[in-house]
Amino acid sequence: MMKRCLLFLGSALALSTMTPNLHAQALPAASRGGLLQGGLAVTSVTPDETTKRIAGITGYATFDLTERFGVEADLHFTTLNTPQDFGENSYLVGARYVYRKKRYEPYAKVLIGIGTTVNQGTNYQTIPNTPGSFFIWGGGGGLDIRFAHHINVRAIDFELQQWPGFTPHGLSPTAISIGVAYRLR
């Protein structure tokens, strides 16, 4: 009897050291880390250097690291409609904060990156530093609405950018976008 008990305990000890740790607990169902989405939007920008709005498209991607915090990358190509031949492109990445309430996801973001000015015609003599590339930063926010399981509608995205290196006084364009995104979980 003692021999069987020692054999059983020895086998149990050997198995417990050879097997990986097993957990019976499930992961929390309320966590949302790892949510990725990518989308396209139409964008209208109010530049400082001209009196008319310019327009184009925006590609964006977000990756939420936790339920509330994530990163966002925005690529604004606003040279499709330039009534006064002046366009601005920006390539930004930064942090974002999301507050989820049912299917509504309002968010705020802070971004840094590179901005380029583009001359589409002959106005380069009247607008300094065109064409050119500059360090920029910005902030903004908006509202994403879950439309379907994998589709988000970007109902509104507002962004205020600062281009401090653009001489003589810098630029501070505002961009408004509306779009749609595909989301992966």
ROTOR-14703 format. One line per field, with one value per residue: z, y negated, x negated of N, C-alpha, C in turn. Coordinates in Angstrom, 2 decimals, always signed. Example, Ala and Ser with C-alpha at 12.3 -4.5 7.8 and 13.67 -1.06 7.14 Angstrom:
BEGIN
n_up = c(+7.80;+7.08)
n_north = c(+5.69;+2.25)
n_east = c(-13.19;-12.85)
ca_up = c(+7.80;+7.14)
ca_north = c(+4.50;+1.06)
ca_east = c(-12.30;-13.67)
c_up = c(+7.80;+7.87)
c_north = c(+3.30;-0.03)
c_east = c(-13.20;-12.90)
END
This chain:
BEGIN
n_up = c(+0.00;+0.85;-1.00;-3.38;-2.88;-2.70;-5.32;-6.75;-5.79;-6.65;-9.44;-9.87;-9.06;-10.95;-13.35;-12.85;-12.99;-15.61;-17.32;-18.87;-17.27;-16.53;-16.91;-15.71;-15.85;-17.85;-20.25;-19.56;-20.63;-21.23;-22.13;-24.73;-26.10;-28.86;-31.08;-34.43;-37.07;-40.39;-42.71;-45.20;-46.01;-46.95;-47.14;-46.03;-45.96;-44.28;-45.24;-44.15;-45.97;-48.25;-49.46;-50.03;-49.40;-49.46;-50.78;-50.43;-49.99;-47.18;-45.63;-42.98;-39.96;-37.02;-33.94;-31.14;-28.09;-25.51;-23.76;-23.75;-24.70;-27.49;-30.72;-33.55;-37.05;-39.59;-42.97;-44.87;-47.98;-49.51;-52.09;-54.22;-54.89;-55.42;-55.42;-55.55;-56.35;-54.28;-52.13;-49.33;-47.75;-45.25;-42.88;-40.23;-36.88;-33.73;-30.31;-29.06;-27.37;-26.49;-25.84;-25.28;-25.88;-26.10;-29.44;-30.18;-30.48;-29.34;-29.64;-28.80;-29.96;-30.24;-32.28;-34.19;-36.86;-40.37;-42.68;-45.97;-48.37;-51.44;-54.75;-57.20;-59.50;-60.84;-58.70;-57.01;-56.58;-54.98;-52.62;-49.98;-49.29;-50.80;-53.05;-49.99;-46.99;-43.64;-40.04;-38.14;-35.78;-34.08;-32.93;-32.05;-32.58;-32.70;-33.93;-34.13;-35.44;-34.87;-37.48;-38.69;-38.05;-38.88;-39.87;-39.49;-39.27;-39.82;-38.50;-38.03;-38.07;-36.62;-36.92;-35.77;-36.92;-36.41;-37.95;-37.25;-38.47;-40.92;-42.58;-42.82;-40.44;-39.62;-40.04;-39.45;-40.18;-40.38;-40.44;-41.64;-41.68;-43.15;-43.18;-43.83;-42.31;-42.14;-39.71;-37.68;-35.42)
n_north = c(+1.17;-1.27;-1.45;-1.78;-4.27;-5.98;-5.66;-6.76;-9.45;-10.19;-9.96;-11.91;-14.20;-14.21;-14.56;-17.06;-18.77;-18.52;-19.36;-22.27;-25.34;-25.36;-27.07;-27.54;-29.68;-31.99;-34.57;-38.04;-39.11;-41.68;-43.11;-44.95;-45.14;-45.30;-45.93;-46.68;-49.00;-50.23;-52.86;-55.02;-58.45;-61.46;-64.71;-68.07;-71.06;-74.02;-76.17;-78.41;-80.06;-80.56;-81.74;-80.05;-76.85;-73.71;-70.37;-66.77;-63.38;-61.11;-58.66;-56.42;-54.73;-52.87;-51.50;-49.96;-49.61;-49.06;-49.02;-51.75;-53.26;-53.92;-53.96;-56.16;-56.68;-59.05;-59.95;-62.62;-63.71;-66.40;-67.60;-67.32;-69.01;-72.14;-75.24;-77.64;-76.78;-75.83;-73.34;-71.03;-68.37;-65.86;-63.75;-61.92;-60.61;-59.24;-59.33;-58.13;-58.50;-56.69;-56.63;-54.33;-53.84;-51.85;-51.54;-53.82;-55.70;-58.09;-60.02;-61.31;-62.81;-63.14;-64.19;-63.85;-64.71;-64.95;-67.58;-68.64;-71.23;-71.98;-73.10;-73.61;-75.01;-78.13;-79.84;-79.94;-82.05;-83.86;-82.54;-81.75;-79.26;-77.14;-74.58;-72.59;-70.90;-70.17;-69.96;-68.99;-69.26;-68.23;-68.17;-66.75;-65.36;-63.18;-61.19;-57.85;-55.44;-52.32;-50.57;-48.08;-44.66;-44.55;-47.09;-50.48;-53.76;-56.85;-59.43;-62.10;-63.86;-65.99;-68.10;-70.07;-71.52;-72.41;-74.10;-74.95;-75.53;-76.71;-79.57;-83.04;-83.00;-80.57;-77.86;-77.07;-75.02;-73.74;-70.64;-68.73;-65.64;-62.91;-59.54;-55.97;-52.82;-49.62;-47.18;-45.04;-42.35)
n_east = c(-0.82;-1.88;-3.88;-2.41;-1.23;-3.47;-4.41;-2.26;-2.29;-4.87;-4.58;-2.60;-3.99;-6.05;-4.58;-3.45;-5.63;-6.42;-4.37;-2.93;-1.86;+1.51;+4.54;+7.76;+9.38;+11.17;+10.30;+10.91;+14.08;+14.80;+12.63;+10.97;+8.63;+6.36;+7.90;+8.26;+8.55;+9.05;+9.42;+11.05;+11.58;+13.32;+12.00;+11.98;+10.20;+9.31;+7.03;+4.39;+3.11;+4.59;+7.80;+9.87;+11.38;+9.62;+9.64;+9.66;+8.57;+8.43;+6.53;+6.75;+5.76;+6.35;+5.29;+6.27;+4.87;+5.72;+8.87;+9.51;+7.27;+5.15;+3.47;+3.22;+2.99;+2.83;+3.21;+3.33;+4.32;+4.70;+4.88;+6.52;+8.64;+7.94;+8.60;+7.08;+4.61;+2.97;+1.91;+2.03;+0.44;+0.44;-1.17;-0.60;-0.98;+0.00;+1.26;+4.43;+7.56;+10.39;+13.84;+16.19;+19.59;+22.12;+22.84;+21.53;+18.56;+16.88;+13.88;+10.60;+7.56;+3.97;+1.41;-1.68;-3.94;-4.79;-4.39;-3.55;-3.73;-2.15;-2.40;-0.10;+0.01;-0.86;-1.27;-3.47;-5.25;-3.87;-3.26;-5.20;-7.77;-6.77;-7.03;-7.39;-8.61;-7.64;-7.88;-5.09;-2.37;+0.61;+4.04;+7.20;+10.46;+13.34;+16.11;+16.81;+19.04;+20.37;+21.46;+21.97;+20.98;+18.23;+17.86;+17.22;+18.48;+17.12;+18.36;+17.72;+14.67;+12.48;+9.70;+7.10;+4.25;+0.81;-1.75;-4.65;-7.14;-6.72;-7.46;-6.59;-5.12;-4.06;-1.68;+1.78;+3.84;+7.23;+8.89;+11.58;+13.17;+15.03;+15.91;+15.46;+14.72;+13.05;+13.11;+11.10;+10.98)
ca_up = c(+0.00;+0.93;-2.26;-4.35;-2.54;-3.11;-6.78;-7.19;-5.50;-7.53;-10.78;-9.87;-9.00;-12.25;-14.33;-12.58;-13.41;-17.06;-18.06;-18.71;-16.37;-17.11;-16.20;-16.05;-15.95;-19.18;-20.30;-19.34;-21.84;-21.47;-22.65;-26.16;-26.65;-30.13;-32.11;-35.53;-38.16;-41.43;-43.50;-46.12;-45.74;-47.72;-46.22;-46.42;-45.13;-44.35;-45.08;-43.79;-47.05;-49.31;-48.92;-50.34;-48.85;-50.33;-50.46;-50.86;-49.29;-46.02;-45.23;-41.55;-39.29;-35.57;-33.22;-29.72;-27.26;-24.39;-23.94;-23.94;-25.28;-28.70;-31.62;-34.82;-38.13;-40.60;-44.17;-45.54;-49.31;-49.84;-53.32;-55.30;-55.25;-54.93;-56.25;-55.71;-56.69;-53.09;-51.44;-48.15;-47.41;-43.92;-42.49;-38.78;-36.02;-32.33;-29.33;-29.05;-26.26;-26.97;-24.85;-25.98;-25.30;-27.04;-30.76;-30.40;-30.01;-29.44;-29.36;-28.87;-30.43;-30.30;-33.36;-34.71;-38.15;-41.43;-43.60;-47.19;-49.18;-52.85;-55.69;-58.33;-60.66;-60.96;-57.57;-56.08;-56.25;-53.96;-51.39;-49.64;-48.84;-51.55;-52.20;-48.84;-45.97;-42.32;-38.87;-37.70;-34.71;-34.08;-32.02;-32.53;-32.08;-33.60;-33.54;-34.95;-35.11;-35.35;-38.41;-38.81;-37.26;-39.28;-40.52;-38.68;-40.00;-39.15;-38.69;-38.09;-37.52;-36.66;-36.59;-35.82;-37.08;-36.25;-38.76;-36.75;-39.30;-42.13;-42.33;-41.66;-39.25;-39.37;-40.54;-38.52;-40.91;-39.75;-41.36;-41.27;-42.51;-42.99;-43.92;-43.44;-42.00;-41.90;-38.44;-37.39;-33.99)
ca_north = c(+0.00;-2.41;-1.48;-2.38;-5.69;-6.67;-5.63;-7.75;-10.80;-10.42;-10.20;-13.20;-15.22;-14.23;-15.16;-18.49;-19.54;-18.42;-20.01;-23.72;-25.83;-25.40;-27.96;-27.27;-30.95;-32.60;-35.96;-38.93;-39.33;-43.11;-43.76;-45.18;-45.41;-44.67;-46.26;-47.38;-49.43;-51.05;-53.44;-56.14;-59.55;-62.69;-65.73;-69.47;-71.78;-75.48;-76.56;-79.82;-80.81;-80.89;-82.08;-79.00;-75.52;-72.69;-69.09;-65.58;-62.15;-60.74;-57.26;-56.38;-53.44;-52.94;-50.25;-50.19;-48.74;-48.69;-49.44;-53.20;-53.91;-53.32;-54.82;-56.48;-57.22;-59.75;-60.43;-63.57;-64.14;-67.44;-68.29;-66.94;-70.20;-73.30;-76.37;-78.65;-76.06;-75.57;-72.14;-70.59;-66.96;-65.63;-62.36;-62.07;-59.44;-59.64;-58.63;-58.46;-58.05;-56.35;-56.33;-53.53;-53.80;-51.03;-51.53;-55.13;-55.74;-59.38;-59.89;-62.48;-62.36;-64.06;-63.63;-64.56;-64.16;-65.75;-68.20;-69.17;-72.15;-71.61;-74.11;-72.95;-75.90;-79.14;-80.78;-79.72;-83.31;-84.58;-81.75;-81.32;-77.89;-76.18;-73.42;-72.42;-69.90;-70.79;-69.23;-69.49;-68.55;-68.59;-67.49;-66.77;-64.32;-62.85;-60.18;-56.65;-54.73;-50.94;-50.42;-46.64;-43.94;-44.92;-48.40;-51.69;-55.01;-58.01;-60.46;-63.39;-63.92;-67.37;-68.14;-71.37;-71.27;-73.53;-73.96;-76.06;-75.83;-77.43;-80.98;-83.75;-82.98;-79.24;-77.56;-76.38;-74.59;-72.85;-69.61;-68.00;-64.43;-61.97;-58.35;-54.62;-51.95;-48.19;-46.87;-43.66;-42.06)
ca_east = c(+0.00;-2.79;-4.61;-1.50;-1.06;-4.70;-4.43;-1.26;-2.81;-6.01;-4.05;-1.93;-5.03;-6.74;-3.66;-3.24;-6.80;-6.60;-3.28;-2.90;-0.83;+2.84;+5.45;+9.15;+10.09;+11.24;+9.89;+12.05;+14.87;+15.00;+11.43;+11.06;+7.32;+6.05;+8.89;+7.61;+9.43;+8.44;+10.49;+10.89;+12.50;+13.19;+11.50;+11.98;+9.24;+9.23;+5.63;+4.15;+2.49;+5.55;+9.12;+10.84;+11.11;+9.07;+10.25;+8.96;+8.93;+7.64;+6.44;+6.45;+5.74;+6.27;+5.07;+6.53;+4.06;+6.58;+10.26;+9.61;+6.10;+4.61;+2.69;+3.88;+2.16;+3.64;+2.52;+4.23;+3.90;+5.68;+4.47;+7.43;+9.40;+7.18;+9.05;+6.04;+3.38;+2.16;+2.36;+1.29;+0.51;-0.13;-1.41;-0.60;-0.77;+0.03;+2.09;+5.85;+8.37;+11.73;+14.87;+17.20;+20.93;+22.88;+22.20;+20.90;+17.18;+16.21;+12.45;+9.72;+6.25;+2.84;+0.60;-2.85;-4.35;-5.37;-3.45;-4.15;-2.93;-2.22;-1.94;+0.54;+0.02;-1.92;-1.23;-4.57;-5.91;-3.13;-3.19;-6.56;-8.01;-5.96;-6.77;-8.26;-8.25;-7.73;-7.41;-3.79;-1.68;+2.02;+4.95;+8.57;+11.36;+14.42;+17.07;+16.99;+20.27;+20.36;+22.57;+22.16;+19.97;+16.87;+17.88;+17.38;+18.67;+16.52;+19.38;+17.02;+13.32;+11.99;+8.28;+6.42;+2.82;-0.12;-2.96;-5.46;-8.30;-6.33;-7.76;-7.13;-4.26;-3.52;-0.34;+2.66;+5.03;+8.21;+9.36;+12.80;+13.27;+16.14;+15.50;+15.88;+13.56;+13.22;+12.45;+10.73;+10.85)
c_up = c(+0.00;-0.38;-3.35;-4.10;-2.96;-4.63;-7.35;-6.97;-6.40;-8.96;-10.88;-9.84;-10.33;-13.32;-14.11;-12.99;-14.91;-17.85;-17.87;-17.75;-17.10;-16.26;-16.65;-16.23;-17.40;-19.10;-20.09;-20.65;-22.17;-22.04;-24.17;-26.76;-27.96;-31.23;-33.17;-36.56;-39.13;-42.32;-44.43;-45.81;-46.77;-46.73;-46.85;-45.43;-45.36;-44.15;-44.71;-44.99;-48.18;-48.68;-49.17;-49.75;-49.91;-49.88;-51.00;-50.12;-48.13;-45.85;-43.75;-41.04;-37.80;-35.03;-31.75;-28.90;-26.05;-24.73;-24.30;-24.73;-26.50;-29.48;-32.90;-35.78;-39.18;-41.74;-44.93;-46.88;-49.80;-51.02;-54.49;-55.80;-54.62;-55.78;-56.49;-55.87;-55.51;-52.37;-50.26;-47.96;-46.03;-43.60;-40.98;-38.08;-34.57;-31.50;-29.46;-27.83;-26.76;-25.78;-25.57;-25.20;-26.32;-28.40;-31.09;-29.75;-30.22;-29.02;-29.42;-29.26;-30.39;-31.25;-33.66;-36.06;-39.07;-42.29;-44.81;-47.85;-50.64;-53.67;-56.91;-59.60;-60.63;-59.80;-56.62;-55.73;-55.10;-52.64;-51.06;-49.21;-49.57;-52.81;-51.06;-47.89;-44.59;-41.23;-38.45;-36.51;-34.71;-33.06;-32.58;-31.91;-33.09;-33.03;-34.57;-34.48;-35.72;-36.19;-38.57;-38.06;-37.60;-39.91;-39.49;-39.62;-39.19;-39.44;-38.80;-37.48;-37.71;-36.20;-36.77;-35.84;-36.85;-37.04;-38.34;-37.65;-40.58;-41.88;-43.20;-40.39;-38.90;-39.99;-39.43;-39.24;-40.05;-40.81;-40.78;-42.23;-42.15;-43.79;-43.38;-43.26;-41.86;-40.64;-38.27;-35.89;-33.84)
c_north = c(-1.26;-2.57;-2.14;-3.87;-6.49;-6.72;-6.66;-9.17;-11.16;-10.71;-11.56;-14.34;-15.34;-14.88;-16.66;-19.32;-19.51;-19.16;-21.51;-24.12;-25.91;-26.29;-27.67;-28.56;-31.45;-34.02;-36.85;-39.23;-40.81;-43.79;-43.86;-45.49;-44.67;-44.93;-47.14;-47.78;-50.28;-51.59;-54.55;-57.19;-60.65;-63.80;-67.11;-70.23;-73.27;-75.86;-78.04;-80.66;-81.19;-81.15;-81.00;-77.67;-74.61;-71.34;-67.94;-64.36;-61.92;-59.24;-57.25;-54.96;-53.68;-51.54;-50.54;-49.14;-48.23;-49.13;-50.91;-53.83;-53.15;-54.32;-55.04;-57.02;-57.81;-60.19;-61.30;-63.98;-65.15;-68.28;-67.92;-68.13;-71.41;-74.51;-77.44;-78.02;-75.78;-74.35;-71.80;-69.09;-66.79;-64.14;-62.37;-60.73;-59.92;-58.82;-59.05;-57.84;-57.86;-56.09;-55.61;-53.52;-53.14;-51.06;-52.85;-55.15;-57.12;-59.23;-61.25;-61.96;-63.51;-63.43;-64.48;-63.95;-65.17;-66.32;-68.73;-70.13;-71.85;-72.77;-73.39;-73.81;-76.86;-80.11;-80.65;-81.00;-84.02;-83.83;-81.25;-79.86;-76.85;-75.81;-73.32;-71.36;-70.47;-69.80;-69.84;-68.68;-69.00;-67.79;-67.56;-65.68;-64.05;-61.79;-59.07;-55.97;-53.34;-50.72;-48.95;-45.99;-44.38;-46.31;-49.50;-52.88;-56.11;-59.18;-61.85;-63.21;-65.34;-67.36;-69.56;-71.09;-72.56;-73.20;-75.08;-76.44;-76.57;-78.92;-81.86;-83.54;-81.60;-79.07;-76.90;-75.97;-73.73;-71.90;-68.94;-66.84;-63.63;-60.73;-57.06;-53.75;-50.51;-47.86;-45.37;-43.50;-40.94)
c_east = c(-0.88;-3.55;-3.74;-1.32;-2.28;-4.82;-3.46;-1.76;-3.99;-5.57;-3.37;-2.94;-5.76;-5.86;-3.49;-4.44;-7.00;-5.52;-3.34;-1.78;+0.49;+3.73;+6.87;+9.94;+10.06;+10.72;+11.10;+12.77;+15.01;+13.76;+11.53;+9.69;+7.10;+7.06;+8.23;+8.66;+8.63;+9.54;+10.07;+11.94;+12.30;+12.88;+11.58;+11.10;+9.37;+7.76;+5.52;+3.74;+3.44;+6.92;+10.15;+10.40;+10.49;+9.62;+9.41;+9.46;+7.97;+7.67;+6.08;+6.50;+5.64;+6.01;+5.23;+5.79;+4.84;+8.00;+10.36;+8.46;+5.59;+3.76;+3.49;+2.84;+3.10;+2.75;+3.51;+3.61;+4.93;+5.20;+5.37;+8.24;+8.71;+7.54;+7.99;+4.66;+2.46;+2.74;+1.47;+1.51;-0.10;-0.14;-1.62;-0.40;-0.79;+0.98;+3.54;+6.51;+9.79;+12.64;+15.99;+18.50;+21.84;+22.20;+21.50;+19.52;+16.57;+14.74;+11.78;+8.34;+5.24;+1.83;-0.63;-3.20;-4.98;-4.25;-4.19;-3.19;-3.20;-1.69;-1.39;+0.52;-1.15;-1.96;-2.43;-5.32;-5.19;-3.02;-4.59;-6.59;-7.16;-6.72;-7.78;-7.74;-8.54;-7.31;-6.08;-3.30;-0.23;+2.80;+6.35;+9.39;+12.44;+15.32;+17.10;+18.26;+20.17;+21.61;+22.96;+21.00;+18.54;+16.80;+18.12;+17.57;+18.02;+17.45;+18.76;+15.63;+12.84;+10.54;+7.75;+4.92;+2.04;-1.39;-3.92;-6.64;-7.99;-6.51;-6.88;-6.32;-3.72;-2.14;+0.47;+3.95;+5.95;+8.74;+10.61;+12.95;+14.52;+15.78;+16.07;+14.65;+14.00;+12.47;+12.23;+10.64;+9.89)
END
